[in-house]
Amino acid sequence: MYATNVRELKKNPSRALREAEHAPVLILKGSVPHAVLLHLERSLAETEGALRPALAAALYRDGVLSLGAAANLSGMVLGDFVSHLGALGIDIVRPDETTAKESADLSTWLSS
């Protein structure tokens, strides 16, 4: 993936467009990712269909959307979306403040 900052993008937008033909171009504002430039080789509907699962996975990973809401946004059925998250290495079950107690309760129940 090619990355460029806003200053370089202003100087040479053609290079960013050429690079986008091969892979998404990351636009940095300072040293922070700010935007992504995509080449729309196919129809906009096909591009949107490819981006929805990626956007949904990122929003789920960041805790913005629940699993069901993210699956709905992705346009995938829940099982397929869970598989998609697994392929990306995104955990479905997240530990929280109750995890230790629940684990202990489960261990007690399994040992009886």
Beta strands, then each sheet from edge to edge (+ up, - down):
strand 1: 2-5
strand 2: 25-29
strand 3: 32-37
sheet 1: 1+ 2+ 3-
end
